[in-house]
Amino acid sequence: MATPHLEYHLQLLQHLRTILVALAEAEQVPEESHALFLERFDDLLNQLPIDPLQSQYLGQDLICQVIQRYPQIAHLVPRDLLWFFGGDCLHFMPDEEQNLYQQLEERRYEAEQNGETFDWNLQKQLMAASGLPH
């Protein structure tokens, strides 16, 4: 069973897939290569809950490709996905933002160690609202 943290990121991936499908429907991308890309994206959605660790590289590759292949929607890629997949995705995040996510990750780890629930999105909003140094 997927953790709440993984479920959250799967929802973000589903949202991003909806945006990618809308691009094709608006005829803003070459149909054939886009269809193949969506197949790989679906592979990620299927594999991630089964084997999150093995899916990391595919996720990194696909998220980077979204930004590079579809610059018109790069601003719509959830920042949480860049952090979640890490690796080359981090090149698209400024240092301050990476620091914020590192702090979030540390809080999540601490909560898990203490058997507490951790709401990633809520904690991120609280950190941003409190103006914690990034």
Buried (B, 14 or more C-beta within 10 A) or exposed (E): EEEEBBEBBBEBBEBBBEEBEEBBEEEEBEEEEBEEBBEEBEEBBEBBBEEBEEBBEBBBBBBBEBBEBBEEBEEEBBBBBBBBBBBBBBEBBEEEBBBBBEBBEEBBEEBEEEEEEBBBEEBBEEBEEEEEEB
